[in-house]
Amino acid sequence: MIGTWLVGVEWLGVRVGCDHRACGFRAQIQTRFVFACCILSMLAGCSTLSSHQTASSTRLTVLRDKAGSSAEEALLFSKHRAAGAQSKPVLAVPDHPSIDAWTITYTEKKHQSFQTLLRRAEDYVLPVQRIFAEAGVPKDLVYVALVESGFTTTARSSADAVGMWQFIASTGERFGLEQNKWVDERRHPFKSAEAAAAYLSTLYDQFGSWPLALAAYNCGENRVQRVLDESGLTTFWELRDADWLPTETEEYVPKVYAAIRISRDLNRYGFYFKPQDNRPAHETVSVPGGVKLAWLGQKIGVDEAILQEHNPELCRTITPPGEPAYTLCVPPGTKESVLAALTEPRPSEVRPSRSSSREQRSSRTAVRTSKGKKSNVSSGKLTARNKPPAAPAPSKALKQDRLAAPKLARASQPAADSKAPKAMAAAKPSKDVKISRKTAATGAVATIAKKK
């Protein structure tokens, strides 16, 4: 553009210098024409540059959206959504026989059970809907938790999925939920809800369809993507009708849509549901690590079980040791009592040394042994501990004496009557013969003892 302008000026100067007088008027016209062309060229160049800048910024936005929708950056993507990004489309309940069937099941066959789940959801629905709205996710997807766990924070499935939103360990870790022997944030109702919103948002960005996103939430995005690639189908309902998905997943999505349909018209289906938003479910207070819930509950007058109920993410009845501060949930109105209790000295946990533990074990064993001896002696029972020493084994001579003793005893008795029946002759030896045998054996044992 600049080169064209310079060429025009140079040409203009040559023409003006060659024949200024003869072509004065013509030179003025040419000058104006060249400057007009230069201005038009400059304007065209600026518009082209701005269009290139717009296109490049659009490509950067697309790349940024794609990066945010990846699984590894799901949490960053959710924060981007919370910062004011465009929300996902409204969730429309489609007309499908499977949804109608589950609507009838929930409203007729399982009416009482569904009502119980709605009562349990009253403390969670509105806070979770706010979390979902900030993440750009349809608020009605809060009822995924109703189908997943019935709004139970400590639920655990056969596949070791935990919490209200049923995260397995790897997915929970992928979306920032801490898991160790002290804490499992999959059981925290609101931290896990933030992770669920990020996960659902990621799944929608991958599949572009809420039915497919819900199916992937149930059986995994890799499986759904593989089924789509292998079948060549494009919608969840086509996959369901062709029986490409697991049976649980084929029923899971209609269950969620049926729960959403009912929640939008509760009076029509005969349910009572009043979400609680005007009263806080708990207060939060920062406490140091290693605080026992039993001790804290005793100080503030709250049962330990209630503190556990307010903090379902705690795997043990103690805040994580070593943590400088831990956010603990306490019943409303007890925050000041907790802060006052923390100013008092807490019972220290002193672990016994190995030597002392060995001494304690040996002392317990000795006490147990002495008790056993006393009980056995007092009851007159013979056990391995209080049995008398066994007599020495008899020698060969002693055995011969024992065999000869009955013969001598029988020789000393008078002869039996010949008229007596044969049965009397075969009768057992008398009491005196038994005594003589016992006496002979005892005497032999005494003789052996004297020799020793």
C-alpha positions as CSV (number, residue, x, y, z in Angstrom):
1,M,0.0,0.0,0.0
2,I,2.8,2.4,0.9
3,G,4.8,1.4,-2.2
4,T,1.8,2.2,-4.4
5,W,1.5,5.7,-2.8
6,L,5.2,6.4,-3.4
7,V,5.0,5.3,-7.0
8,G,2.1,7.6,-7.5
9,V,3.8,10.5,-6.0
10,E,7.0,9.9,-8.1
11,W,5.0,9.6,-11.3
12,L,3.1,12.8,-10.4
13,G,6.4,14.7,-9.8
14,V,7.8,13.6,-13.2
15,R,4.6,14.7,-15.0
16,V,4.5,18.0,-13.2
17,G,8.2,18.7,-13.9
18,C,8.0,17.9,-17.6
19,D,5.1,20.0,-18.6
20,H,4.0,22.1,-15.7
21,R,2.5,25.0,-17.7
22,A,0.8,22.9,-20.4
23,C,-0.6,20.4,-18.1
24,G,-1.2,22.4,-14.9
25,F,-4.9,21.6,-14.8
26,R,-4.4,18.0,-15.7
27,A,-1.7,17.7,-13.0
28,Q,-4.1,18.9,-10.3
29,I,-6.6,16.4,-11.4
30,Q,-4.1,13.5,-11.3
31,T,-2.8,14.6,-7.9
32,R,-6.3,14.5,-6.4
33,F,-7.0,11.2,-8.0
34,V,-3.8,9.6,-6.6
35,F,-4.4,10.9,-3.1
36,A,-7.9,9.6,-3.2
37,C,-6.6,6.1,-4.3
38,C,-4.1,6.2,-1.4
39,I,-6.8,7.0,1.1
40,L,-9.0,4.2,-0.2
41,S,-6.1,1.7,0.0
42,M,-5.3,2.7,3.6
43,L,-9.0,2.2,4.6
44,A,-9.1,-1.2,2.9
45,G,-5.9,-2.2,4.7
46,C,-7.2,-1.2,8.1
47,S,-10.4,-3.1,7.6
48,T,-8.5,-6.2,6.5
49,L,-6.3,-6.0,9.5
50,S,-9.2,-5.6,11.9
51,S,-10.9,-8.6,10.3
52,H,-7.7,-10.7,10.7
53,Q,-7.6,-9.6,14.4
54,T,-11.2,-10.6,14.9
55,A,-10.7,-14.0,13.3
56,S,-7.6,-14.7,15.4
57,S,-9.4,-13.7,18.6
58,T,-12.2,-16.0,17.6
59,R,-9.8,-18.9,17.1
60,L,-8.2,-18.2,20.4
61,T,-11.6,-18.2,22.1
62,V,-12.4,-21.6,20.5
63,L,-9.1,-23.0,21.5
64,R,-9.6,-21.7,25.0
65,D,-13.1,-23.3,25.2
66,K,-11.7,-26.6,23.9
67,A,-8.9,-26.5,26.5
68,G,-11.4,-25.7,29.2
69,S,-13.6,-28.6,28.2
70,S,-10.8,-31.2,28.6
71,A,-11.0,-33.6,31.5
72,E,-7.8,-32.3,33.1
73,E,-9.0,-28.7,33.2
74,A,-12.5,-29.3,34.3
75,L,-12.3,-27.2,37.4
76,L,-10.7,-24.3,35.6
77,F,-13.5,-24.6,33.1
78,S,-16.2,-24.5,35.8
79,K,-14.5,-21.4,37.3
80,H,-14.6,-19.8,33.8
81,R,-18.3,-20.6,33.6
82,A,-18.8,-19.1,37.0
83,A,-17.1,-15.9,35.9
84,G,-19.8,-15.2,33.5
85,A,-19.5,-17.6,30.6
86,Q,-22.5,-18.6,28.5
87,S,-24.7,-21.2,30.2
88,K,-25.6,-24.6,28.8
89,P,-29.0,-25.0,27.1
90,V,-32.1,-25.5,29.1
91,L,-32.9,-29.1,29.9
92,A,-36.0,-30.2,28.0
93,V,-37.7,-33.5,29.0
94,P,-38.3,-35.5,25.9
95,D,-41.4,-37.6,25.2
96,H,-40.3,-41.2,25.4
97,P,-42.2,-44.3,26.7
98,S,-39.4,-45.1,29.1
99,I,-39.7,-41.7,30.8
100,D,-43.5,-42.2,31.0
101,A,-43.0,-45.6,32.6
102,W,-40.7,-44.4,35.3
103,T,-43.0,-41.4,36.0
104,I,-45.8,-43.9,36.7
105,T,-43.5,-46.0,38.9
106,Y,-42.4,-43.0,41.0
107,T,-45.9,-41.6,41.4
108,E,-47.9,-44.8,41.9
109,K,-45.9,-47.8,42.8
110,K,-43.1,-46.0,44.8
111,H,-45.0,-42.9,45.8
112,Q,-44.0,-43.2,49.5
113,S,-40.4,-43.9,48.8
114,F,-40.2,-40.9,46.4
115,Q,-41.8,-38.7,49.0
116,T,-39.1,-39.8,51.5
117,L,-36.4,-38.9,49.1
118,L,-37.9,-35.5,48.5
119,R,-38.0,-34.8,52.3
120,R,-34.3,-35.7,52.5
121,A,-33.5,-33.4,49.6
122,E,-35.1,-30.3,51.2
123,D,-31.8,-29.2,52.9
124,Y,-29.7,-29.6,49.8
125,V,-31.7,-28.7,46.6
126,L,-31.5,-24.9,46.7
127,P,-27.8,-24.6,47.7
128,V,-26.8,-27.1,45.0
129,Q,-29.0,-25.4,42.4
130,R,-27.0,-22.2,43.1
131,I,-23.8,-24.1,42.6
132,F,-25.0,-25.5,39.3
133,A,-26.3,-22.1,38.1
134,E,-22.8,-20.5,38.8
135,A,-21.2,-23.3,36.8
136,G,-23.6,-22.8,33.8
137,V,-25.3,-26.1,34.3
138,P,-29.2,-26.5,34.3
139,K,-30.5,-26.4,37.9
140,D,-32.8,-29.3,37.3
141,L,-29.8,-31.7,37.2
142,V,-29.7,-31.5,41.0
143,Y,-32.1,-34.5,40.8
144,V,-29.3,-36.6,39.5
145,A,-28.4,-37.0,43.2
146,L,-31.9,-38.3,43.9
147,V,-31.4,-41.1,41.4
148,E,-27.7,-41.7,42.3
149,S,-28.0,-41.9,46.1
150,G,-31.3,-40.6,47.3
151,F,-29.4,-37.5,48.7
152,T,-27.5,-39.7,51.1
153,T,-24.0,-38.3,51.8
154,T,-22.5,-41.6,53.1
155,A,-23.9,-43.8,50.3
156,R,-21.5,-46.4,48.8
157,S,-22.2,-48.6,45.8
158,S,-20.9,-52.0,44.9
159,A,-18.4,-50.3,42.6
160,D,-17.0,-48.2,45.5
161,A,-18.7,-45.0,44.3
162,V,-19.1,-42.8,47.3
163,G,-21.3,-39.9,48.4
164,M,-24.3,-38.1,47.2
165,W,-23.0,-37.8,43.7
166,Q,-21.4,-41.3,43.6
167,F,-17.9,-40.5,42.5
168,I,-15.4,-43.3,42.2
169,A,-12.0,-42.6,43.6
170,S,-10.2,-41.7,40.3
171,T,-13.0,-39.4,39.1
172,G,-13.2,-37.7,42.4
173,E,-9.4,-37.1,42.4
174,R,-9.7,-35.8,38.8
175,F,-12.1,-33.1,39.9
176,G,-10.2,-32.0,43.0
177,L,-11.9,-34.0,45.8
178,E,-9.4,-34.9,48.6
179,Q,-9.4,-38.5,49.7
180,N,-7.2,-40.0,52.5
181,K,-7.6,-42.0,55.7
182,W,-8.9,-38.9,57.5
183,V,-11.1,-37.1,54.9
184,D,-13.1,-38.2,51.9
185,E,-14.6,-35.1,50.3
186,R,-16.8,-37.3,48.0
187,R,-19.1,-37.4,51.0
188,H,-19.2,-33.6,51.4
189,P,-22.5,-32.5,50.0
190,F,-21.4,-29.2,48.5
191,K,-17.8,-29.8,47.5
192,S,-18.9,-32.9,45.7
193,A,-21.7,-30.9,44.1
194,E,-19.1,-28.5,42.7
195,A,-17.2,-31.4,41.2
196,A,-20.5,-32.9,39.8
197,A,-21.3,-29.6,38.1
198,A,-17.8,-29.5,36.5
199,Y,-18.1,-33.1,35.4
200,L,-21.5,-32.7,33.9
201,S,-20.4,-29.5,32.1
202,T,-17.4,-31.4,30.7
203,L,-19.5,-34.3,29.5
204,Y,-22.0,-32.0,27.7
205,D,-19.1,-30.2,25.9
206,Q,-17.9,-33.6,24.8
207,F,-21.2,-35.1,23.5
208,G,-23.3,-32.0,22.9
209,S,-26.4,-33.7,24.3
210,W,-27.7,-34.0,27.9
211,P,-29.0,-37.6,27.5
212,L,-25.6,-38.7,26.3
213,A,-23.9,-36.7,29.0
214,L,-26.1,-38.4,31.7
215,A,-25.3,-41.8,30.2
216,A,-21.6,-41.0,30.4
217,Y,-22.0,-39.8,34.0
218,N,-23.4,-43.3,34.8
219,C,-21.2,-45.6,32.8
220,G,-18.2,-43.4,31.8
221,E,-17.5,-41.2,28.9
222,N,-15.0,-43.6,27.3
223,R,-17.6,-46.3,27.1
224,V,-20.2,-44.0,25.6
225,Q,-17.8,-42.6,23.0
226,R,-16.7,-46.1,22.0
227,V,-20.3,-47.2,21.6
228,L,-21.0,-44.1,19.4
229,D,-18.0,-44.9,17.2
230,E,-18.8,-48.6,16.8
231,S,-22.5,-48.2,16.2
232,G,-22.5,-45.1,14.0
233,L,-25.6,-43.8,15.9
234,T,-25.8,-40.3,17.2
235,T,-28.4,-40.1,20.1
236,F,-28.9,-41.8,23.4
237,W,-32.4,-43.0,22.5
238,E,-31.1,-44.7,19.3
239,L,-28.4,-46.4,21.4
240,R,-31.0,-47.5,23.9
241,D,-33.5,-48.8,21.4
242,A,-30.6,-50.8,19.7
243,D,-29.4,-52.1,23.1
244,W,-25.9,-50.8,22.8
245,L,-25.6,-49.6,26.4
246,P,-25.7,-51.4,29.8
247,T,-29.1,-52.1,31.1
248,E,-28.5,-49.9,34.2
249,T,-27.5,-46.9,32.0
250,E,-30.5,-47.5,29.6
251,E,-32.8,-47.1,32.7
252,Y,-30.7,-44.5,34.5
253,V,-31.3,-41.6,32.0
254,P,-35.1,-42.1,31.9
255,K,-35.1,-42.2,35.7
256,V,-33.4,-38.8,35.9
257,Y,-35.8,-37.3,33.3
258,A,-38.8,-38.7,35.2
259,A,-37.6,-37.2,38.5
260,I,-37.2,-33.8,36.8
261,R,-40.6,-34.0,35.2
262,I,-42.2,-34.7,38.6
263,S,-40.2,-31.9,40.3
264,R,-41.6,-29.4,37.9
265,D,-45.2,-30.2,38.7
266,L,-45.3,-31.7,42.3
267,N,-48.9,-30.9,43.0
268,R,-50.1,-32.7,39.9
269,Y,-48.4,-35.9,41.1
270,G,-49.4,-35.6,44.7
271,F,-46.1,-34.8,46.3
272,Y,-45.2,-32.3,49.1
273,F,-41.8,-30.6,48.7
274,K,-40.7,-27.4,50.5
275,P,-37.0,-26.8,50.0
276,Q,-35.4,-25.1,53.0
277,D,-33.5,-21.9,52.3
278,N,-34.4,-19.6,55.1
279,R,-32.6,-21.5,57.8
280,P,-28.9,-22.4,57.8
281,A,-28.3,-26.1,58.1
282,H,-25.1,-25.5,60.0
283,E,-22.4,-23.0,60.8
284,T,-18.7,-23.3,59.8
285,V,-15.8,-22.7,62.2
286,S,-12.1,-23.1,61.7
287,V,-10.6,-25.6,64.2
288,P,-7.1,-27.0,64.4
289,G,-6.2,-30.5,63.3
290,G,-6.5,-33.4,65.8
291,V,-9.6,-32.2,67.6
292,K,-11.8,-35.1,68.8
293,L,-15.5,-34.7,68.1
294,A,-16.3,-36.5,71.4
295,W,-14.3,-33.9,73.4
296,L,-15.7,-31.0,71.4
297,G,-19.3,-32.3,71.7
298,Q,-18.9,-32.6,75.4
299,K,-17.7,-29.0,75.7
300,I,-20.5,-27.5,73.6
301,G,-23.3,-29.8,74.7
302,V,-23.8,-31.6,71.4
303,D,-23.8,-35.3,70.8
304,E,-20.8,-36.7,68.9
305,A,-23.2,-38.4,66.4
306,I,-24.7,-35.0,65.5
307,L,-21.2,-33.6,64.8
308,Q,-20.5,-36.6,62.6
309,E,-23.8,-36.0,60.8
310,H,-22.8,-32.4,60.0
311,N,-19.3,-33.5,58.8
312,P,-19.9,-36.7,56.8
313,E,-16.5,-36.2,55.0
314,L,-14.6,-37.1,58.1
315,C,-13.6,-40.7,58.0
316,R,-12.8,-40.8,61.7
317,T,-14.2,-38.9,64.7
318,I,-11.3,-36.4,64.7
319,T,-10.2,-33.6,62.5
320,P,-7.2,-34.4,60.3
321,P,-4.1,-34.3,62.5
322,G,-1.3,-32.1,61.3
323,E,-3.7,-29.6,59.6
324,P,-3.1,-26.1,60.8
325,A,-6.8,-25.3,60.3
326,Y,-9.9,-27.3,59.3
327,T,-13.3,-26.0,58.4
328,L,-15.7,-27.8,60.7
329,C,-19.5,-27.7,60.3
330,V,-21.4,-27.3,63.6
331,P,-25.1,-27.0,64.5
332,P,-26.5,-23.4,64.2
333,G,-25.9,-21.3,67.3
334,T,-22.9,-23.3,68.6
335,K,-20.1,-21.4,66.8
336,E,-19.2,-19.2,69.8
337,S,-19.2,-22.2,72.1
338,V,-16.8,-24.0,69.9
339,L,-14.4,-21.0,69.8
340,A,-14.6,-20.8,73.6
341,A,-13.9,-24.5,74.0
342,L,-10.8,-24.2,71.7
343,T,-9.2,-21.8,74.2
344,E,-9.1,-24.6,76.8
345,P,-6.4,-27.2,76.9
346,R,-7.3,-30.3,74.9
347,P,-6.5,-33.8,76.1
348,S,-3.2,-34.8,74.6
349,E,-2.8,-38.2,72.9
350,V,0.4,-39.8,74.4
351,R,1.3,-43.0,72.6
352,P,2.9,-45.6,74.9
353,S,6.4,-46.7,74.0
354,R,7.2,-50.2,72.9
355,S,8.7,-51.3,76.2
356,S,5.8,-50.0,78.2
357,S,3.3,-51.7,75.9
358,R,5.2,-55.0,76.3
359,E,5.1,-54.6,80.1
360,Q,1.4,-54.0,79.9
361,R,0.8,-57.0,77.8
362,S,2.9,-59.2,80.1
363,S,1.1,-58.0,83.2
364,R,-2.3,-58.6,81.5
365,T,-1.1,-62.1,80.7
366,A,0.1,-62.8,84.3
367,V,-3.2,-61.6,85.7
368,R,-5.2,-63.7,83.3
369,T,-3.0,-66.8,84.2
370,S,-3.5,-66.2,88.0
371,K,-7.2,-65.9,87.5
372,G,-7.3,-69.1,85.6
373,K,-5.4,-71.0,88.3
374,K,-7.7,-69.7,91.0
375,S,-10.8,-70.6,89.1
376,N,-9.6,-74.1,88.2
377,V,-8.5,-75.0,91.8
378,S,-11.6,-73.6,93.4
379,S,-13.9,-75.5,91.0
380,G,-11.9,-78.8,91.5
381,K,-11.4,-79.2,87.7
382,L,-8.2,-80.8,86.5
383,T,-6.6,-78.8,83.8
384,A,-3.2,-79.0,82.2
385,R,-1.9,-76.5,84.8
386,N,-3.1,-78.1,88.0
387,K,-2.9,-81.8,87.1
388,P,-0.6,-83.9,89.3
389,P,2.5,-85.3,87.7
390,A,1.9,-88.5,85.8
391,A,3.2,-91.8,87.3
392,P,6.2,-93.5,85.8
393,A,5.6,-96.2,83.2
394,P,5.5,-99.7,84.8
395,S,8.5,-102.0,84.1
396,K,8.4,-105.5,82.6
397,A,8.6,-107.1,86.0
398,L,5.7,-105.0,87.3
399,K,3.6,-106.2,84.4
400,Q,4.3,-109.8,85.2
401,D,3.4,-109.2,88.9
402,R,0.1,-107.7,87.8
403,L,-0.7,-110.8,85.7
404,A,0.3,-113.2,88.5
405,A,-1.8,-111.4,91.2
406,P,-5.2,-112.5,89.9
407,K,-4.0,-116.1,89.7
408,L,-2.8,-116.1,93.4
409,A,-6.2,-114.6,94.4
410,R,-8.1,-117.3,92.6
411,A,-5.9,-120.1,94.1
412,S,-6.7,-118.9,97.6
413,Q,-10.5,-119.1,97.1
414,P,-12.4,-122.5,97.8
415,A,-13.2,-124.7,94.8
416,A,-16.6,-124.0,93.3
417,D,-19.4,-126.6,93.7
418,S,-19.4,-129.1,90.9
419,K,-23.2,-129.0,90.7
420,A,-23.2,-125.2,90.0
421,P,-24.1,-124.3,86.5
422,K,-21.5,-123.3,84.0
423,A,-22.7,-119.7,84.0
424,M,-21.6,-119.4,87.6
425,A,-18.2,-120.7,86.7
426,A,-17.8,-118.0,84.1
427,A,-19.0,-115.2,86.5
428,K,-16.9,-112.1,87.1
429,P,-14.4,-112.1,89.9
430,S,-15.7,-110.9,93.2
431,K,-15.0,-107.6,94.9
432,D,-12.2,-109.1,97.0
433,V,-10.4,-110.1,93.9
434,K,-10.7,-106.5,92.5
435,I,-9.3,-105.2,95.7
436,S,-6.4,-107.6,95.6
437,R,-5.5,-106.5,92.1
438,K,-5.5,-102.9,93.1
439,T,-3.5,-103.6,96.2
440,A,-0.9,-105.5,94.2
441,A,-0.6,-102.8,91.6
442,T,-0.3,-100.1,94.3
443,G,2.4,-102.0,96.1
444,A,4.4,-102.5,93.0
445,V,4.3,-98.8,92.2
446,A,5.4,-98.0,95.8
447,T,8.3,-100.5,95.5
448,I,9.5,-98.8,92.3
449,A,9.3,-95.4,94.0
450,K,11.5,-96.6,96.9
451,K,14.1,-97.9,94.5
452,K,14.4,-94.5,92.8
